[in-house]
Amino acid sequence: AGIFLKVLNMSISASWVVLAVVLLRFLLKNAPKWINCILWGIVGLRLIMPFSFESVLSLIPSVQTISKAPNSPRPHFESGITILDSQVNDYIKGTYFEGVSKPMGNFNDISTILSIIWMIGILALMIYSVFSYVCLKNKINSVVILRNNIYQCENVGTPFVFGLIRPRIYLPFNVNEQDMEHVIAHEQAHIRRKDYLWKPLGFLILTLHWFNPMVWLGYILLCRDIELACDEKVVKELNNEQRADYSE
């Protein structure tokens, strides 16, 4: 229960950072897309760091939003927004009667139940990940090498990079010759940027914070920004005619 409460508070404080990054993405929409990826890296650090630096200028109003109230088993809420904290804690204090309407230690019981649900969610996502990996591995059992680390496979419908140590590019057979080099250039940009490592790491962090919709939003936008950053990297190396073809 203690670990879950720690993760919950980390997740709540990181939500503020996600909101800040979403706002910055809008304000910096004409800036290089790799900047967005760095911003999401900051969010990732906030989601895994068990500590934080508090200051008057901090984006995070409160590091520990939910805790046990002093000298009481009831929960205590501290978001850093005084009016909100006062309203919530007054409500909790007025409705949380230990030993009367609620049994003693009820907050501890609720924390334990939520911890179990949290661990079940983590286990479910891990099983999903293993299942997806095995299914994809089976699909690429029969491949034809095109060149170097580039392969073609009839069982896949879209190009992708697969592998953590020696990443390979897999292409469907239905990619026409005109688009082939542009598709390969995009996938090679993923490898040069180490996206085959960053995306799984992002999903691992998402697995830990699966209960937070803001983390899901952050992961979806991260994946989108990674693709845009790859396109941007490829386009920089093309001439005007090639850029038009690639954009199409």
C-alpha positions as CSV (number, residue, x, y, z in Angstrom):
1,A,0.0,0.0,0.0
2,G,2.9,2.3,0.8
3,I,4.5,1.8,-2.6
4,F,1.1,2.4,-4.4
5,L,0.6,5.7,-2.4
6,K,4.1,6.8,-3.4
7,V,3.4,6.0,-7.1
8,L,0.0,7.7,-6.9
9,N,1.6,10.9,-5.6
10,M,4.3,10.7,-8.3
11,S,1.6,10.3,-10.9
12,I,-0.5,13.2,-9.7
13,S,2.5,15.6,-9.6
14,A,3.6,14.4,-13.1
15,S,0.1,15.2,-14.4
16,W,0.9,18.9,-13.9
17,V,4.0,18.5,-16.0
18,V,2.0,16.7,-18.7
19,L,-0.4,19.7,-18.8
20,A,2.5,22.1,-19.1
21,V,4.1,20.1,-21.9
22,V,0.7,19.9,-23.8
23,L,0.6,23.7,-23.5
24,L,4.2,24.1,-24.7
25,R,3.5,21.8,-27.6
26,F,0.8,24.3,-28.7
27,L,3.0,27.3,-28.2
28,L,6.0,25.7,-29.9
29,K,4.1,24.2,-32.8
30,N,6.5,25.7,-35.3
31,A,9.6,24.6,-33.3
32,P,11.6,21.5,-34.2
33,K,9.7,18.4,-33.2
34,W,12.7,16.8,-31.4
35,I,12.1,19.5,-28.7
36,N,8.8,17.9,-27.9
37,C,10.5,14.6,-27.4
38,I,12.8,16.1,-24.9
39,L,9.9,17.6,-23.1
40,W,8.3,14.2,-22.8
41,G,11.6,12.9,-21.5
42,I,11.2,15.4,-18.6
43,V,7.7,14.0,-18.0
44,G,9.2,10.5,-17.9
45,L,11.8,11.5,-15.4
46,R,9.1,13.0,-13.2
47,L,7.1,9.7,-13.4
48,I,10.0,7.6,-12.2
49,M,11.8,9.9,-9.7
50,P,10.8,9.1,-6.1
51,F,11.7,12.6,-5.1
52,S,11.2,16.2,-6.4
53,F,12.5,19.7,-5.9
54,E,9.9,22.0,-4.5
55,S,10.2,25.8,-4.9
56,V,8.0,28.8,-5.3
57,L,8.5,28.7,-9.1
58,S,7.9,24.9,-9.3
59,L,5.3,23.7,-11.9
60,I,4.2,21.1,-9.3
61,P,2.0,22.6,-6.6
62,S,2.6,19.7,-4.2
63,V,4.8,16.6,-4.3
64,Q,2.7,14.6,-1.9
65,T,-0.9,15.2,-2.7
66,I,-2.5,12.3,-0.8
67,S,-1.3,11.1,2.6
68,K,-2.6,10.0,6.0
69,A,-3.9,12.8,8.1
70,P,-1.7,13.5,11.2
71,N,-2.9,11.5,14.3
72,S,-5.7,9.9,12.2
73,P,-6.1,7.0,9.8
74,R,-8.2,9.2,7.4
75,P,-6.7,10.5,4.1
76,H,-5.3,14.0,3.9
77,F,-5.4,16.0,0.6
78,E,-2.8,18.6,-0.2
79,S,-2.7,19.8,-3.8
80,G,-0.9,23.1,-3.1
81,I,-4.1,25.0,-4.0
82,T,-5.2,26.3,-0.6
83,I,-8.9,26.8,-1.4
84,L,-9.2,23.3,-2.9
85,D,-7.3,21.6,-0.1
86,S,-9.5,23.3,2.5
87,Q,-12.7,22.2,0.9
88,V,-11.7,18.6,0.3
89,N,-10.2,18.1,3.8
90,D,-13.2,19.7,5.5
91,Y,-15.5,17.3,3.6
92,I,-13.3,14.3,4.5
93,K,-13.2,15.3,8.1
94,G,-16.9,15.8,8.3
95,T,-17.8,12.4,6.7
96,Y,-15.0,10.2,8.0
97,F,-15.9,9.1,11.5
98,E,-13.4,6.4,12.5
99,G,-15.0,3.6,14.4
100,V,-18.6,4.8,13.8
101,S,-19.7,5.2,10.2
102,K,-16.3,3.9,9.1
103,P,-14.3,1.2,10.7
104,M,-10.9,2.1,12.2
105,G,-8.1,2.0,9.7
106,N,-10.5,2.3,6.7
107,F,-8.1,4.4,4.8
108,N,-5.5,1.7,5.1
109,D,-8.0,-0.9,3.9
110,I,-8.9,1.2,0.9
111,S,-5.2,1.7,0.1
112,T,-4.6,-2.0,0.2
113,I,-7.6,-2.7,-2.1
114,L,-6.4,0.0,-4.6
115,S,-2.8,-1.4,-4.4
116,I,-4.1,-4.9,-5.4
117,I,-6.1,-3.4,-8.3
118,W,-3.0,-1.4,-9.4
119,M,-0.8,-4.6,-9.4
120,I,-3.5,-6.5,-11.4
121,G,-3.5,-3.7,-14.0
122,I,0.3,-3.8,-14.2
123,L,0.2,-7.6,-14.6
124,A,-2.5,-7.3,-17.3
125,L,-0.4,-4.9,-19.4
126,M,2.7,-7.0,-19.0
127,I,0.8,-10.1,-20.2
128,Y,-0.6,-8.0,-23.1
129,S,3.0,-6.9,-24.0
130,V,4.4,-10.5,-23.9
131,F,1.4,-11.7,-26.0
132,S,1.9,-9.0,-28.6
133,Y,5.6,-9.7,-28.8
134,V,5.1,-13.4,-29.3
135,C,2.5,-12.8,-32.0
136,L,4.7,-10.4,-33.8
137,K,7.7,-12.7,-33.5
138,N,5.7,-15.5,-35.1
139,K,4.6,-13.2,-38.0
140,I,8.2,-12.5,-38.9
141,N,9.5,-16.0,-38.8
142,S,9.4,-16.2,-42.6
143,V,11.2,-13.2,-44.1
144,V,13.2,-12.3,-47.2
145,I,16.3,-10.2,-46.7
146,L,16.4,-7.1,-48.9
147,R,19.8,-5.7,-47.8
148,N,21.8,-5.2,-44.6
149,N,19.2,-5.1,-41.7
150,I,16.2,-4.6,-44.0
151,Y,13.7,-7.5,-44.5
152,Q,10.4,-8.0,-46.3
153,C,7.6,-10.1,-44.8
154,E,4.3,-11.1,-46.3
155,N,2.6,-11.3,-42.8
156,V,2.9,-7.7,-41.9
157,G,0.8,-4.8,-43.1
158,T,3.0,-1.8,-42.2
159,P,6.7,-1.0,-41.9
160,F,8.3,-1.1,-38.5
161,V,11.6,-1.5,-36.5
162,F,11.9,-4.6,-34.3
163,G,14.5,-5.6,-31.8
164,L,16.2,-4.0,-28.8
165,I,19.8,-5.0,-29.3
166,R,20.1,-5.4,-33.1
167,P,17.1,-3.6,-34.5
168,R,15.9,-4.7,-37.9
169,I,13.6,-3.0,-40.4
170,Y,10.6,-5.0,-41.6
171,L,8.6,-4.1,-44.7
172,P,5.5,-5.5,-46.2
173,F,5.8,-6.8,-49.8
174,N,3.1,-4.3,-51.0
175,V,5.4,-1.3,-50.6
176,N,6.0,-0.1,-54.2
177,E,9.4,0.8,-55.5
178,Q,8.6,4.6,-55.6
179,D,7.9,4.7,-51.9
180,M,10.4,2.1,-50.8
181,E,13.4,4.4,-50.2
182,H,11.4,7.0,-48.4
183,V,9.9,4.3,-46.1
184,I,13.3,2.9,-45.4
185,A,14.8,6.3,-44.7
186,H,12.0,6.9,-42.2
187,E,12.7,3.6,-40.4
188,Q,16.4,4.2,-40.4
189,A,15.8,7.6,-38.8
190,H,14.0,5.7,-36.0
191,I,17.1,3.5,-35.5
192,R,19.5,6.5,-35.5
193,R,17.3,8.3,-32.9
194,K,17.1,5.1,-30.7
195,D,13.3,5.2,-30.8
196,Y,13.2,1.4,-30.6
197,L,14.4,1.9,-27.0
198,W,12.6,5.1,-26.1
199,K,9.1,3.8,-27.0
200,P,9.3,0.6,-25.0
201,L,10.7,2.6,-22.1
202,G,7.7,4.9,-22.4
203,F,5.3,2.0,-22.4
204,L,7.1,0.5,-19.3
205,I,6.5,3.8,-17.5
206,L,2.9,3.8,-18.7
207,T,2.4,0.3,-17.3
208,L,3.5,1.6,-13.9
209,H,1.0,4.6,-14.1
210,W,-1.7,2.9,-16.1
211,F,-4.5,4.3,-13.8
212,N,-3.7,7.9,-14.8
213,P,-5.4,9.1,-18.0
214,M,-2.9,12.0,-18.3
215,V,-0.1,9.5,-18.6
216,W,-2.0,7.8,-21.5
217,L,-2.4,11.1,-23.2
218,G,1.3,11.8,-22.7
219,Y,2.3,8.4,-24.2
220,I,0.0,8.9,-27.2
221,L,1.4,12.4,-27.9
222,L,5.0,11.1,-27.4
223,C,4.5,8.4,-30.1
224,R,3.0,11.0,-32.4
225,D,5.9,13.4,-31.8
226,I,8.5,10.6,-32.3
227,E,7.0,10.0,-35.8
228,L,7.0,13.7,-36.7
229,A,10.6,14.1,-35.4
230,C,11.6,11.2,-37.7
231,D,9.9,12.8,-40.7
232,E,11.6,16.1,-39.9
233,K,15.0,14.4,-39.7
234,V,14.6,12.7,-43.1
235,V,13.2,15.8,-44.8
236,K,16.3,17.8,-43.8
237,E,18.5,15.4,-45.8
238,L,16.4,15.6,-49.0
239,N,16.3,18.2,-51.8
240,N,13.1,20.1,-52.7
241,E,11.9,17.5,-55.2
242,Q,12.5,14.6,-52.9
243,R,10.8,16.5,-50.1
244,A,7.7,16.8,-52.1
245,D,7.7,13.1,-52.9
246,Y,8.3,12.2,-49.3
247,S,5.6,14.5,-48.0
248,E,3.1,12.9,-50.5
